[in-house]
């Protein structure tokens, strides 16, 4: 495949997510979010099984990844909705930080499992294992969460899908637009990091055989778990807008450093990649908690639907643009990969401008100084 085709397959997941999320997440305002979660996670198991059995070209691979994106749309934000229903409002921002961090924890573990399983059993085994963990997630949800009554059960069903109240909520929109910029950077990195590091290792990794791209990617993503929790705690204590602004600026700066080091020395590139793994996640939970906390209880579903649609809209575009830049500037030399990695800085640098324009509010429990 070309890098552009690889980007299409990566982007297909986020396309499926973005198409489905307005409907599945909005429904959590009208029906038990647990039902949405269970149906969606089992759909994910079927998507993984289908990829393992039938994916043999760009089209079929993209279709099954898109189906998994639909599954993710019905699990990630509805899971957050379940947390918001079960917990007092004052602790939801902190709980959101832990919840979003587990996303990175799963991603970190998946790099190691995928690399090991593919080497030992073939790439198909990776998706069989993923199908099994999807079923396990359904079992955990059945055992751990009791049914919850939706906040908004009155009025026509179509009002559940009406995003206009969210668009009028400047605080939620400010956080959500910044989440789109954050997601562009985050999911582009997660989609392309192993390939990027492989090229960097070939050009500057002489004598380095203990830090494989998969291990580095797992370590970077694992660092993001603690960064996400810590970033949200810092936002609570020092001011949400101040914390998010710092995180987006420093993340862009480190992305440029990674791009510059990629063709110099592999170990230097690894060091910057690990730092980037921290900075890129500092604002993740803070942004999601900000949008969720800015919503009225009866509009949480549609608010997070808009939040996710904007966020994963960025995730659709990012991996494709990265692959396109690599092909345009040269996939066989360091320049193409460095430009592709560095372009993400321009995206996240726009975040502080968005915050300045929308002026989103602090949340209950935040230090508002």
matplotlib code that plots the C-alpha trace (Angstrom):
import matplotlib.pyplot as plt

x = [0.0, 0.9, 1.0, -2.2, -4.0, -2.7, -4.1, -7.5, -7.8, -6.8, -9.3, -12.1, -12.4, -12.9, -15.3, -17.5, -17.3, -18.2, -21.2, -22.6, -21.8, -24.5, -27.2, -25.8, -24.6, -27.7, -29.9, -28.4, -30.6, -33.7, -32.8, -30.5, -26.9, -26.0, -28.1, -26.4, -23.0, -23.7, -25.1, -22.2, -19.4, -20.8, -20.8, -17.2, -16.5, -18.2, -16.1, -12.9, -13.9, -14.9, -11.5, -9.6, -11.6, -12.3, -10.1, -7.8, -7.6, -8.0, -11.8, -12.6, -10.2, -11.7, -15.3, -14.5, -12.5, -15.5, -17.8, -15.5, -15.7, -19.5, -18.9, -16.5, -19.2, -21.6, -19.2, -16.8, -19.1, -22.1, -19.7, -19.0, -22.7, -23.1, -20.5, -22.2, -25.5, -24.1, -21.9, -22.4, -21.7, -18.8, -16.7, -17.6, -14.7, -12.2, -13.9, -13.8, -10.1, -9.7, -12.2, -10.5, -7.1, -8.2, -8.6, -4.8, -4.1, -5.9, -4.1, -0.7, -1.3, -2.6, 0.7, 2.5, -0.2, -0.6, 3.1, 3.6, 0.5, 1.2, 4.8, 3.8, 0.4, -0.1, -1.9, -5.4, -4.8, -4.6, -8.2, -9.4, -7.9, -9.6, -13.0, -12.5, -11.8, -14.9, -17.0, -15.2, -16.1, -19.8, -19.6, -18.0, -20.7, -23.5, -21.9, -20.7, -23.4, -27.0, -29.7, -30.0, -33.0, -32.4, -32.8, -34.9, -37.8, -40.4, -41.1, -40.6, -37.7, -36.2, -35.5, -32.9, -30.9, -31.2, -27.7, -28.8, -28.8, -25.2, -24.2, -25.6, -23.6, -20.3, -18.6, -19.2, -18.3, -15.0, -13.9, -15.2, -13.5, -10.2, -10.9, -11.1, -7.6, -6.4, -7.9, -6.3, -2.9, -3.5, -5.0, -2.7, 0.2, -1.4, -2.2, 1.3, 3.7, 5.0, 5.6, 7.2, 9.6, 10.4, 11.7, 13.5, 15.2, 16.4, 17.9, 19.4, 19.1, 22.4, 23.1, 19.7, 17.8, 16.1, 13.7, 11.5, 8.8, 6.1, 7.7, 8.3, 4.7, 3.4, 5.6, 4.5, 0.8, 1.2, 2.8, -0.3, -2.5, -0.8, -0.6, -4.3, -5.2, -2.5, -3.5, -7.1, -6.0, -3.8, -6.8, -9.0, -6.3, -4.8, -7.6, -8.9, -8.2, -4.7, -3.9, -5.3, -3.5, -0.2, -0.7, -1.6, 1.3, 3.9, 2.6, 3.0, 6.6, 7.5, 5.9, 8.3, 11.2, 10.2, 10.1, 13.5, 15.1, 13.6, 16.5, 19.3, 19.5, 16.9, 17.5, 17.0, 13.8, 12.6, 13.2, 11.1, 8.4, 8.0, 7.9, 5.3, 3.3, 2.9, 2.2, -0.3, -2.5, -2.2, -5.4, -7.4, -9.4, -9.6, -11.3, -13.8, -14.6, -15.0, -17.6, -19.4, -19.5, -20.7, -23.8, -27.2, -28.1, -30.9, -28.5, -25.5, -26.1, -26.4, -23.5, -21.1, -22.4, -21.4, -18.1, -17.3, -18.3, -16.0, -13.2, -13.3, -13.8, -10.3, -9.3, -10.6, -8.7, -5.4, -4.2, -5.2, -3.3, -0.3, -0.1, -0.7, 2.2, 4.5, 3.7, 4.0, 7.4, 8.9, 8.2, 11.8, 13.6, 13.4, 12.1, 8.6, 8.1, 9.5, 7.2, 4.2, 4.9, 5.7, 2.5, 0.5, 2.0, 0.3, -3.1, -2.7, -1.3, -4.8, -6.2, -5.4, -7.0, -10.2, -10.2, -9.7, -12.6, -15.2, -14.1, -15.4, -16.4, -14.7, -16.5, -17.9, -14.8, -12.3, -10.0, -11.5, -8.6]
y = [0.0, 3.6, 5.8, 7.5, 4.1, 3.3, 6.7, 5.8, 2.6, 4.5, 7.3, 4.8, 3.9, 7.6, 8.1, 5.3, 6.8, 10.3, 9.2, 7.1, 9.2, 11.9, 9.2, 6.8, 9.3, 11.5, 8.5, 8.3, 11.2, 9.1, 5.4, 3.6, 4.3, 0.8, -0.8, 1.4, 0.4, -3.4, -3.4, -1.4, -3.4, -6.6, -4.9, -4.2, -7.9, -8.7, -6.0, -7.5, -11.0, -9.8, -8.0, -11.1, -13.3, -11.1, -8.0, -8.5, -5.1, -1.4, -1.5, -4.4, -3.3, 0.2, -1.2, -3.3, -0.5, 1.8, -0.7, -0.8, 3.0, 2.7, 0.4, 2.9, 5.6, 3.6, 2.8, 5.6, 8.6, 6.5, 5.0, 8.5, 9.2, 6.2, 7.6, 11.0, 9.3, 7.3, 9.9, 13.3, 16.3, 17.5, 14.4, 13.9, 16.1, 14.0, 10.7, 11.8, 12.1, 8.5, 7.3, 8.9, 7.8, 4.1, 4.7, 5.4, 2.5, 0.1, 1.6, 1.2, -2.5, -3.1, -2.1, -4.9, -7.5, -6.7, -6.9, -10.1, -11.8, -10.8, -12.1, -15.4, -16.2, -13.8, -10.5, -12.2, -13.3, -9.7, -9.1, -12.3, -11.2, -7.8, -9.5, -11.4, -8.3, -6.7, -9.5, -9.2, -5.5, -6.4, -8.9, -6.3, -3.7, -6.2, -7.0, -3.6, -1.1, -1.1, 0.3, 4.0, 6.2, 8.9, 12.6, 13.5, 11.2, 13.7, 15.4, 14.3, 11.9, 14.2, 16.8, 14.4, 14.9, 18.7, 20.1, 23.8, 24.0, 22.8, 25.4, 28.1, 26.9, 28.8, 27.1, 23.6, 24.6, 26.2, 23.0, 20.8, 22.7, 22.5, 18.7, 18.5, 20.0, 17.7, 14.6, 15.6, 15.4, 12.5, 10.0, 10.9, 10.1, 6.8, 5.8, 6.5, 6.4, 2.8, 3.5, 6.8, 5.3, 2.4, 4.9, 6.9, 3.7, 2.8, 6.2, 6.8, 3.7, 2.0, -0.3, 0.2, -3.1, -2.9, -0.1, -1.3, 1.0, -1.0, -0.8, 2.9, 3.4, 1.5, 3.4, 6.7, 5.8, 4.5, 7.8, 9.4, 7.6, 9.4, 12.7, 12.7, 12.2, 14.6, 17.2, 17.1, 17.4, 20.4, 22.0, 21.6, 23.1, 25.9, 26.9, 24.9, 27.5, 28.2, 24.5, 23.7, 26.6, 25.6, 21.9, 22.8, 25.2, 22.8, 19.8, 21.7, 22.7, 19.1, 17.8, 20.1, 18.7, 15.1, 16.1, 17.7, 14.8, 12.0, 11.9, 12.7, 10.0, 7.3, 7.6, 11.4, 10.8, 8.3, 10.8, 13.5, 11.0, 10.0, 13.6, 14.2, 11.3, 13.3, 16.7, 15.5, 14.0, 16.8, 18.4, 15.3, 14.7, 18.4, 19.2, 16.3, 17.1, 20.8, 20.0, 17.4, 19.7, 22.7, 20.8, 20.8, 17.3, 16.9, 17.8, 15.7, 13.2, 15.6, 17.8, 14.8, 13.8, 17.2, 17.0, 13.6, 14.5, 17.5, 15.6, 12.5, 14.7, 15.9, 12.2, 11.4, 14.2, 13.8, 10.3, 10.9, 14.2, 12.7, 9.9, 12.4, 14.6, 11.6, 10.7, 14.3, 15.0, 11.5, 8.3, 7.1, 9.9, 11.6, 14.9, 13.6, 12.0, 15.0, 17.4, 15.1, 14.9, 18.6, 19.8, 18.8, 21.6, 24.1, 22.5, 22.5, 26.0, 27.2, 25.9, 29.0, 31.2, 29.2, 29.5, 33.2, 33.6, 31.4, 32.0, 28.6, 28.5, 26.7, 23.8, 23.0, 22.1, 24.0, 26.7, 29.7, 32.1]
z = [0.0, -0.4, 2.7, 1.5, 1.4, 4.9, 6.0, 4.4, 6.5, 9.7, 8.9, 8.1, 11.8, 12.7, 9.8, 11.1, 14.6, 13.4, 11.3, 14.2, 17.2, 16.8, 16.9, 19.5, 22.0, 21.7, 22.4, 25.9, 26.8, 26.0, 26.8, 29.2, 28.1, 29.3, 26.5, 23.9, 25.3, 25.3, 21.7, 20.5, 22.2, 20.7, 17.3, 17.8, 18.4, 15.1, 13.3, 14.6, 13.6, 10.2, 9.7, 10.7, 8.3, 5.3, 5.1, 2.1, 0.4, 1.2, 0.6, 2.9, 5.5, 5.6, 5.8, 8.9, 10.5, 9.9, 11.6, 14.6, 14.6, 14.9, 17.9, 19.5, 19.0, 21.1, 23.9, 24.6, 25.3, 26.4, 29.0, 30.2, 30.3, 32.6, 34.9, 35.0, 35.9, 38.7, 40.4, 42.1, 39.9, 42.1, 41.4, 37.8, 36.5, 38.4, 37.4, 33.8, 34.0, 35.2, 32.6, 29.6, 30.9, 30.6, 26.9, 26.7, 29.0, 26.7, 23.7, 25.4, 26.2, 22.7, 21.0, 22.9, 22.5, 18.8, 18.1, 20.1, 18.7, 15.1, 15.3, 16.9, 15.4, 12.4, 12.1, 12.1, 15.7, 16.8, 15.8, 17.3, 20.6, 20.2, 19.6, 22.9, 24.9, 23.4, 24.8, 28.1, 28.2, 27.8, 30.7, 32.9, 32.1, 32.9, 36.3, 37.3, 36.2, 37.1, 34.7, 34.8, 34.0, 31.4, 32.3, 29.3, 28.4, 27.3, 24.0, 20.4, 19.8, 17.1, 19.7, 21.1, 17.9, 17.8, 18.2, 18.3, 22.2, 22.1, 19.5, 21.7, 24.7, 24.0, 27.0, 25.7, 22.1, 23.1, 24.8, 22.0, 19.2, 21.1, 21.5, 17.7, 17.4, 20.2, 18.5, 15.2, 16.8, 19.1, 16.7, 13.9, 16.2, 17.3, 13.7, 12.4, 15.3, 14.7, 11.0, 11.7, 14.3, 11.9, 9.4, 12.1, 13.3, 9.8, 9.3, 12.7, 14.8, 14.4, 17.4, 18.9, 19.1, 22.5, 21.8, 19.0, 17.6, 19.2, 22.7, 22.3, 21.1, 24.1, 26.5, 25.0, 25.2, 28.8, 29.8, 28.4, 31.0, 33.9, 31.9, 31.2, 34.9, 36.1, 33.5, 34.7, 38.3, 37.4, 35.6, 38.7, 40.9, 38.8, 36.3, 33.4, 30.6, 31.8, 32.0, 28.5, 26.9, 28.3, 27.3, 23.6, 23.2, 24.7, 22.8, 19.5, 20.4, 21.2, 18.0, 16.1, 18.2, 17.2, 13.6, 13.8, 15.6, 13.4, 10.9, 13.4, 16.0, 16.9, 20.7, 20.5, 18.6, 21.2, 24.0, 22.3, 21.4, 25.0, 26.1, 23.4, 24.8, 28.0, 26.6, 24.0, 26.7, 29.3, 28.0, 27.0, 30.1, 30.9, 27.6, 27.8, 31.4, 30.4, 27.7, 29.8, 32.8, 30.7, 29.6, 31.2, 32.7, 30.1, 27.2, 28.2, 25.5, 22.6, 24.0, 24.0, 20.6, 19.2, 21.2, 19.8, 16.3, 16.2, 18.0, 15.8, 12.7, 13.4, 13.9, 10.4, 8.7, 10.5, 9.6, 5.9, 5.7, 7.4, 4.8, 2.0, 3.2, 3.4, -0.2, -1.4, 0.3, -0.1, 1.8, 1.3, 3.0, 6.4, 5.0, 4.1, 7.5, 9.4, 7.6, 8.2, 11.9, 12.3, 10.6, 13.6, 15.6, 13.4, 14.3, 18.1, 18.1, 17.1, 20.4, 22.6, 20.0, 20.3, 24.0, 23.9, 21.5, 23.2, 26.9, 28.2, 31.9, 34.8, 36.4, 39.8, 41.9, 39.7, 41.1, 39.3, 40.1]

ax = plt.figure().add_subplot(projection="3d")
ax.plot(x, y, z, "-o")
ax.set_aspect("equal")
plt.show()
